[in-house]
Amino acid sequence: LLPITEPLALSFAEMVGPKQTKYFVSHYWGTPFEHAMHSVVKHAQLAEGRKWKHAPYWICSFSNNQWDIEEELGSGDLAQ
């Protein structure tokens, strides 16, 4: 996603514009990305049936601006 978002330094979600979502996904960075996406696909197939490719998800790693991650998520300092 970084090459797509680099010219404007936006998140992927900002690039594609607002959409109404039905499902929320938070990706744990200790899990391989492919495993997380496989889980999302399986969920969509089970939850949405034949229309699974159109299931609206909000996925944190696509919604966080990877170009300004500290501004998005903080520095990890709980005293902030």
VMD Tcl script that draws the C-alpha trace (Angstrom):
set ca {
  {0.00 0.00 0.00}
  {2.87 2.38 0.58}
  {3.58 2.96 -3.15}
  {-0.10 3.80 -3.76}
  {-0.33 6.20 -0.82}
  {3.13 7.79 -1.11}
  {2.33 10.70 -3.49}
  {-0.15 12.25 -1.03}
  {1.15 10.60 2.18}
  {-2.36 9.43 3.10}
  {-3.78 6.21 4.47}
  {-5.30 3.75 2.01}
  {-8.71 4.45 3.53}
  {-8.25 8.17 2.84}
  {-7.26 7.39 -0.75}
  {-10.39 5.35 -1.52}
  {-12.76 7.64 0.34}
  {-15.42 7.06 2.98}
  {-17.45 3.87 2.91}
  {-20.01 2.49 5.32}
  {-18.56 -0.57 7.03}
  {-20.07 -3.62 8.65}
  {-17.05 -5.37 10.17}
  {-14.04 -4.14 12.17}
  {-10.65 -5.86 11.98}
  {-7.57 -5.10 14.06}
  {-4.44 -6.79 12.71}
  {-1.84 -7.96 15.27}
  {1.58 -7.22 13.77}
  {2.99 -10.44 15.24}
  {0.77 -12.44 12.87}
  {1.82 -12.79 9.23}
  {-0.23 -10.42 7.06}
  {-1.27 -13.27 4.74}
  {-2.73 -15.18 7.70}
  {-4.76 -12.17 8.79}
  {-6.13 -11.61 5.28}
  {-6.97 -15.33 4.93}
  {-9.00 -15.01 8.14}
  {-10.84 -11.95 6.78}
  {-11.66 -13.79 3.53}
  {-12.97 -16.83 5.41}
  {-15.08 -14.60 7.67}
  {-16.50 -12.74 4.67}
  {-17.36 -15.98 2.89}
  {-19.14 -17.38 5.95}
  {-20.88 -14.14 6.93}
  {-21.86 -12.83 3.49}
  {-22.20 -15.93 1.30}
  {-22.01 -15.32 -2.45}
  {-21.64 -11.57 -1.94}
  {-18.49 -11.99 0.20}
  {-16.27 -9.95 -2.15}
  {-18.40 -6.88 -1.43}
  {-18.39 -7.22 2.38}
  {-17.48 -3.83 3.90}
  {-14.58 -4.04 6.39}
  {-12.72 -1.40 8.36}
  {-9.16 -2.74 8.75}
  {-6.94 -0.73 11.07}
  {-3.69 -1.25 9.13}
  {-5.37 0.17 5.99}
  {-6.99 3.02 7.89}
  {-3.93 4.20 9.81}
  {-1.74 6.65 7.94}
  {1.50 4.65 7.61}
  {3.33 7.87 6.64}
  {2.62 9.44 10.04}
  {2.17 6.43 12.28}
  {3.31 8.15 15.49}
  {0.68 10.88 14.99}
  {-1.93 8.20 14.31}
  {-1.09 5.81 17.14}
  {1.18 7.71 19.52}
  {4.71 6.89 20.54}
  {3.81 4.15 23.00}
  {4.31 6.49 25.95}
  {1.28 5.88 28.16}
  {1.87 9.24 29.91}
  {0.98 11.11 26.70}
}
mol new
graphics top color blue
foreach p $ca { graphics top sphere $p radius 0.5 }
foreach p [lrange $ca 0 end-1] q [lrange $ca 1 end] { graphics top cylinder $p $q radius 0.2 }
display resetview
